[in-house]
Amino acid sequence: MIMMLIGIIILIFIVYLIYSGSPREYRHSIGNKDAKCYSCGHGIQEDFIYCPQCSIPLKEKCKGCGKYINTDWRSCPYCNDQRLG
């Protein structure tokens, strides 16, 4: 009985860890062939600027250097231009 209870607790903990992650964690997984749009869950590729399913922007041009960067980044990794919230 105790082992069954421990198993259920572990299962609940694992489910919690899976569903508690932010969509931004997997939003732009570089090199991840299973990357999905954070809005609709449609499969996306690393170089997509907009989701082909829901048209939400996935990347935008940096105002400092003009390179495309992920919309959830706080600063540009190429020129360190700080994005406003």
C-alpha distances in whole Angstrom, upper triangle without the diagonal:
4,5,5,6,9,10,11,13,14,15,17,19,20,21,23,25,26,27,28,31,35,37,39,37,38,41,43,41,45,44,41,42,39,41,40,42,41,42,41,39,42,43,45,47,48,52,51,53,51,49,50,48,48,51,49,51,49,52,55,58,58,61,62,62,62,59,56,53,49,49,46,48,50,52,54,53,57,59,57,58,56,54,54,51
4,5,5,6,9,10,11,12,14,15,17,18,20,21,23,25,26,27,29,33,35,38,35,36,39,42,40,43,43,40,41,38,39,39,41,39,41,41,39,42,42,44,46,47,50,50,51,50,48,50,47,47,50,48,49,47,50,53,56,56,59,60,60,60,57,54,51,47,47,44,46,47,50,52,51,54,57,54,55,53,52,52,49
4,5,5,6,9,10,11,12,14,15,17,18,20,21,23,24,25,28,32,34,36,33,34,37,39,37,40,40,37,38,36,37,37,39,38,39,39,37,39,40,42,43,44,48,48,49,48,46,47,45,46,48,47,48,45,48,51,54,54,57,58,58,58,55,52,49,45,46,43,44,46,48,50,49,52,55,52,54,52,51,51,48
4,5,5,6,9,10,11,12,14,15,17,18,20,21,23,24,27,30,32,35,32,33,36,38,36,39,39,36,37,34,35,35,37,36,37,37,34,37,38,40,42,43,46,46,48,47,44,45,43,43,46,45,46,44,47,50,53,53,56,57,57,57,54,51,48,44,45,42,43,45,48,50,49,52,54,52,53,51,50,50,47
4,5,5,6,9,10,11,12,14,15,16,19,20,21,22,25,28,31,33,31,32,35,37,36,39,39,36,37,34,35,35,37,35,36,36,34,37,38,40,42,42,46,45,47,46,43,45,43,43,45,43,45,43,46,49,52,52,55,56,56,55,53,50,47,43,43,40,42,43,46,48,47,51,53,50,52,49,48,48,45
4,5,5,6,9,10,11,12,14,15,17,19,20,21,23,27,29,31,29,30,33,36,34,37,37,34,35,33,33,33,35,33,35,35,33,36,36,38,40,40,44,44,45,44,42,44,42,42,44,42,44,41,44,47,50,50,53,53,54,53,51,48,44,41,41,38,40,41,44,46,45,48,50,48,49,47,46,46,43
4,5,5,6,9,10,11,12,14,15,17,19,20,22,26,28,30,28,28,31,34,32,35,35,32,33,30,31,31,33,31,33,33,31,33,34,36,38,38,42,41,43,42,40,41,39,40,42,40,42,39,42,45,48,49,52,52,52,52,49,46,43,40,40,37,39,40,43,45,44,47,49,47,49,46,45,46,42
4,5,5,6,9,10,11,12,14,15,17,18,21,24,26,29,27,27,30,33,31,34,35,31,32,29,30,30,32,30,31,31,29,32,32,35,37,38,41,40,42,41,38,40,38,38,40,39,40,38,41,44,47,47,50,51,52,51,48,45,42,39,39,36,38,39,42,44,43,47,49,47,48,45,44,44,41
4,5,5,6,9,10,10,12,14,15,16,19,22,25,27,25,26,29,32,30,33,34,31,32,29,30,29,31,29,31,31,29,32,33,35,37,37,40,40,41,40,38,40,38,37,40,38,39,37,40,43,46,46,48,49,50,49,47,44,40,37,37,34,36,37,40,42,41,45,47,44,45,43,42,42,38
4,5,5,6,9,10,11,12,14,15,17,21,23,25,23,24,27,29,27,31,31,28,29,27,27,27,29,27,29,30,27,30,30,32,34,34,38,38,39,38,36,38,36,36,39,37,38,35,38,41,44,44,47,47,48,47,44,42,38,35,35,32,34,35,38,40,39,42,45,42,44,41,40,41,38
4,5,5,6,9,10,11,12,14,16,20,22,24,22,22,26,28,26,29,30,26,27,24,25,25,27,25,27,27,25,28,28,30,32,33,36,36,37,36,33,35,33,34,36,34,36,33,36,39,43,43,46,47,47,46,43,40,37,34,34,31,33,35,38,39,39,42,44,42,43,41,40,40,37
4,5,5,6,9,10,11,12,15,18,20,23,21,22,25,27,26,30,30,27,28,25,25,25,26,24,26,26,24,27,28,30,32,33,36,35,36,35,33,35,33,32,35,33,34,32,35,38,41,42,44,46,46,45,43,40,36,33,33,30,32,33,36,38,38,41,43,41,42,40,38,38,35
4,5,5,6,9,10,10,13,16,19,21,19,20,23,26,24,28,28,25,27,24,24,24,26,23,25,26,24,27,27,29,31,31,35,34,35,34,32,34,33,32,35,32,33,31,34,37,40,40,42,43,44,43,41,38,34,31,31,28,29,31,34,36,35,39,41,38,39,37,36,36,33
4,5,5,6,9,10,12,15,17,19,17,18,21,23,22,25,25,22,24,21,21,21,23,21,23,24,21,24,24,26,28,28,32,31,33,32,30,32,30,30,32,30,31,29,32,35,38,38,41,42,42,41,38,36,32,29,29,27,28,30,33,34,33,37,39,37,38,36,35,35,32
4,5,5,6,8,11,14,16,18,17,17,20,23,21,25,25,22,23,20,20,20,21,19,21,21,19,22,23,25,27,28,31,30,32,30,28,30,28,28,30,28,30,27,30,34,37,37,40,41,42,41,38,35,32,28,28,26,28,30,33,34,34,37,39,37,38,36,34,34,31
4,5,5,6,9,12,14,17,15,16,19,22,21,25,26,23,24,21,21,20,21,19,20,21,19,23,24,25,28,28,31,30,31,30,28,30,28,28,30,28,29,27,29,32,36,36,38,40,40,39,37,34,31,27,27,24,26,27,31,32,32,36,38,35,36,34,32,32,29
4,6,5,7,11,13,15,13,14,17,19,18,22,23,20,22,19,19,18,20,18,20,21,19,22,22,24,25,25,29,28,29,29,26,29,28,27,29,27,27,25,27,30,33,33,36,37,38,37,34,31,28,25,25,22,23,25,28,30,29,33,35,32,33,31,30,30,27
4,6,6,10,11,14,12,12,15,17,16,20,21,18,19,16,16,15,17,15,17,18,15,19,19,20,22,23,26,25,27,26,23,26,24,24,26,24,25,23,25,29,32,32,35,36,37,36,33,30,27,23,23,21,23,25,28,29,29,32,34,32,33,31,30,30,27
4,6,8,10,13,12,12,15,18,17,21,22,19,21,17,16,15,16,14,15,16,14,18,19,20,23,23,26,25,26,25,22,25,23,22,25,22,24,22,25,28,31,32,34,36,36,35,33,29,26,23,22,20,22,24,27,29,29,32,34,32,33,30,29,29,25
4,7,9,12,11,12,15,18,17,21,23,20,22,19,18,17,17,14,16,17,16,20,21,22,24,24,27,26,26,25,23,26,25,23,25,23,24,22,24,27,30,30,33,34,35,34,32,29,25,22,21,18,20,22,25,27,27,31,33,30,31,28,26,26,23
4,7,8,7,9,11,14,14,17,19,17,19,16,15,14,15,12,14,16,14,18,18,19,21,20,23,23,23,23,21,24,23,22,23,20,21,19,21,24,27,27,30,31,31,31,28,25,22,18,18,15,17,19,22,24,24,27,29,27,27,25,24,24,21
4,5,6,8,9,12,13,16,19,17,19,16,14,13,12,9,12,14,13,16,17,17,19,19,21,20,20,20,18,22,21,19,20,17,18,16,18,21,24,24,26,28,29,28,25,22,19,15,15,12,14,16,19,21,22,25,27,24,25,22,20,20,17
4,5,6,6,10,11,15,17,15,16,14,11,9,9,5,8,10,10,13,14,14,16,16,18,17,17,16,15,18,17,16,17,14,14,12,15,18,22,22,25,27,27,26,23,20,17,13,13,11,14,16,19,20,21,24,26,24,24,22,20,20,17
4,5,5,7,9,13,15,14,16,14,11,10,9,7,10,13,12,14,15,14,15,14,17,16,15,15,14,18,18,16,17,14,13,11,13,16,19,19,22,23,24,23,20,17,14,10,10,7,10,13,15,17,17,20,22,20,20,19,17,17,15
4,6,8,8,11,14,12,15,13,10,11,11,9,13,15,13,15,15,14,15,14,17,17,18,18,17,20,20,19,20,17,16,13,15,18,21,21,24,25,25,24,22,19,15,12,13,10,11,14,17,18,17,21,23,21,22,20,19,20,18
4,6,5,9,11,9,11,9,7,7,9,8,11,13,10,12,11,11,12,12,15,14,16,16,14,17,17,17,18,15,15,12,14,18,21,21,25,26,25,24,21,18,15,12,13,11,13,16,18,19,18,21,24,23,23,22,20,22,20
4,6,9,12,10,12,10,7,6,6,5,9,11,9,11,10,9,10,10,12,12,12,12,11,14,15,14,14,12,11,8,11,14,17,18,22,23,23,21,19,15,12,9,10,9,11,15,16,17,17,20,22,21,21,20,18,19,18
4,6,9,8,10,10,7,8,8,9,12,14,12,13,11,9,9,7,10,10,11,12,12,15,16,16,15,13,12,8,9,13,16,16,20,21,20,19,16,13,10,7,10,9,10,14,15,15,14,17,19,19,19,19,17,19,18
4,6,5,8,9,6,9,10,11,15,16,13,14,12,10,9,8,11,12,14,15,14,17,18,19,19,17,15,12,13,16,19,19,23,24,22,21,18,15,13,10,13,12,13,16,17,16,15,18,21,20,22,21,20,22,21
4,5,9,10,8,11,13,14,18,19,16,16,13,11,9,6,9,12,14,16,16,18,20,21,20,18,17,13,13,16,18,18,22,22,21,20,16,14,12,11,14,14,13,17,17,16,14,16,19,19,21,21,20,23,23
4,6,9,8,12,14,16,20,20,17,16,13,11,9,7,10,13,15,17,17,19,20,22,21,20,19,15,16,19,20,21,25,25,23,22,19,16,15,14,17,17,17,21,21,19,17,19,22,22,24,25,24,27,26
4,5,5,9,12,14,17,17,14,14,10,9,8,8,12,13,16,17,16,17,19,20,20,19,18,15,16,20,22,23,27,27,26,24,21,18,17,15,18,17,18,21,22,21,19,21,25,25,26,26,25,27,26
4,6,9,12,15,17,17,13,12,8,8,7,8,12,12,16,17,15,16,17,19,19,19,19,16,17,21,23,25,29,29,28,26,22,20,19,17,19,20,21,24,25,23,22,24,27,27,29,29,28,30,29
4,6,10,12,15,14,10,10,7,8,8,10,13,13,16,16,14,15,15,17,18,18,18,15,18,21,24,26,29,31,29,27,24,21,19,17,19,19,20,24,25,24,23,25,29,28,29,29,27,29,28
4,7,9,12,12,9,8,6,6,7,8,11,11,13,13,11,13,14,15,16,15,15,12,14,18,21,22,26,27,26,24,21,18,16,13,15,15,17,20,22,21,20,23,26,25,26,26,24,26,24
4,6,9,8,5,5,4,5,8,10,13,11,13,12,9,11,11,12,13,12,13,11,14,17,21,23,26,28,27,25,22,18,17,14,15,15,17,21,22,22,22,24,27,26,27,26,24,25,23
4,5,6,5,5,6,6,9,11,12,10,11,9,6,9,9,9,10,8,10,8,12,15,18,21,24,26,25,23,21,17,15,12,12,13,16,19,21,21,21,24,26,25,25,24,21,22,20
4,6,6,8,10,10,13,13,15,13,13,11,9,12,12,10,12,9,10,9,12,15,19,21,23,26,26,24,21,18,16,12,11,11,14,17,20,20,21,24,26,24,24,23,20,20,18
4,6,8,11,11,15,16,17,14,14,11,9,12,10,8,10,7,10,10,13,16,20,22,24,27,27,25,23,19,18,14,13,13,16,19,22,22,24,26,28,27,26,24,21,21,19
4,6,9,11,14,16,17,14,15,12,9,10,8,7,10,9,12,12,16,19,22,25,27,30,30,27,25,21,20,17,16,16,20,23,25,25,27,29,31,30,29,28,25,25,22
4,6,9,12,14,16,14,15,13,9,11,9,9,12,11,14,12,16,19,23,25,28,30,30,28,25,21,20,17,16,16,20,23,25,25,26,28,30,30,29,28,25,26,24
4,6,10,13,14,12,14,11,8,8,6,8,11,11,13,12,16,19,22,25,28,30,29,27,24,21,20,17,17,18,21,24,26,26,26,28,30,30,30,29,26,27,26
4,7,10,12,10,13,12,8,9,9,11,13,13,14,12,15,19,22,24,28,30,28,26,23,19,19,16,17,18,20,24,25,25,25,26,29,29,29,29,26,28,26
4,7,8,7,10,9,7,8,9,11,11,12,12,9,12,16,18,21,24,26,25,22,19,16,15,13,15,16,18,22,22,21,21,23,26,26,26,26,24,25,24
4,6,6,9,10,9,10,12,14,14,14,13,10,12,15,17,20,23,25,23,20,17,14,14,12,15,16,17,21,22,20,20,21,24,24,25,25,23,26,25
4,6,9,11,11,13,15,16,15,15,13,9,10,13,15,17,21,21,20,18,14,11,11,10,13,14,15,18,18,16,16,17,20,21,21,22,21,23,23
4,6,9,10,12,15,16,14,14,12,9,9,11,13,15,19,20,18,15,12,9,10,10,13,15,16,19,18,16,16,16,19,20,21,22,20,23,23
4,6,7,8,11,12,10,11,9,7,8,10,13,16,19,21,19,16,13,10,11,10,12,14,16,19,19,17,18,18,21,22,22,22,20,22,22
4,7,9,12,12,9,9,6,5,5,7,10,13,16,18,17,14,11,8,9,9,10,13,14,17,17,16,17,17,19,20,19,20,17,19,19
4,6,9,8,5,6,4,5,7,9,12,15,18,21,20,17,15,11,12,11,11,13,16,19,20,18,20,21,23,23,22,22,19,20,20
4,5,6,5,6,7,7,10,12,16,19,21,24,23,20,18,15,14,12,12,15,17,21,22,21,22,23,25,26,25,24,21,22,21
4,6,6,8,10,10,13,15,18,21,24,27,26,22,20,17,18,16,16,18,21,24,25,24,25,26,28,29,28,28,25,26,25
4,6,8,11,12,15,18,21,24,26,29,28,25,24,20,20,18,17,19,22,25,27,26,27,29,31,31,30,29,26,27,26
4,6,9,11,14,16,20,23,25,28,27,24,23,19,19,17,15,17,21,23,25,25,27,28,30,30,28,27,24,24,23
4,6,9,11,13,16,19,21,25,24,21,20,16,17,15,14,16,19,22,23,23,25,26,27,27,26,25,22,22,21
4,6,9,11,15,17,19,22,22,20,18,15,14,12,10,13,16,18,20,20,22,23,25,24,23,22,19,19,18
4,6,7,11,13,16,19,19,16,15,11,11,9,7,10,13,16,17,16,19,20,21,21,19,19,15,16,16
4,7,11,13,16,18,18,15,13,10,8,6,6,8,11,14,15,14,16,17,19,19,18,18,15,16,16
4,7,9,12,15,14,12,10,6,5,4,5,8,9,12,13,11,13,14,16,16,15,15,13,15,15
4,6,9,12,12,9,8,5,6,6,6,10,10,12,12,11,13,14,14,15,13,13,11,13,14
4,6,9,8,5,5,4,6,9,9,12,12,13,12,10,12,12,12,13,11,13,11,13,15
4,5,6,5,5,6,6,9,10,12,10,11,9,7,10,9,9,10,8,9,8,11,14
4,6,6,8,10,10,13,12,15,13,13,10,9,12,11,10,11,7,9,8,11,14
4,6,8,11,11,14,14,16,14,13,10,8,11,9,7,8,6,9,9,12,16
4,6,9,10,14,15,17,15,15,11,9,10,8,6,9,8,11,12,15,18
4,7,9,13,13,16,15,15,13,10,12,10,10,12,10,13,13,16,18
4,6,10,12,15,13,14,12,9,10,8,9,12,11,14,13,16,19
4,7,9,12,11,13,12,9,10,10,12,13,12,14,13,16,17
4,6,9,7,10,9,7,8,9,11,11,11,12,11,14,14
4,6,6,9,10,9,10,12,14,13,13,13,11,13,13
4,6,8,10,10,12,14,15,14,13,12,9,11,10
4,7,9,10,12,15,16,14,14,12,9,11,9
4,6,7,9,12,13,11,11,9,8,10,10
4,7,9,12,12,9,9,6,5,7,7
4,6,9,8,5,5,4,5,9,10
4,5,6,5,5,7,8,11,13
4,6,6,8,10,11,15,16
4,6,8,11,13,16,19
4,5,9,11,15,18
4,6,9,12,15
4,6,10,13
4,7,9
4,6
4
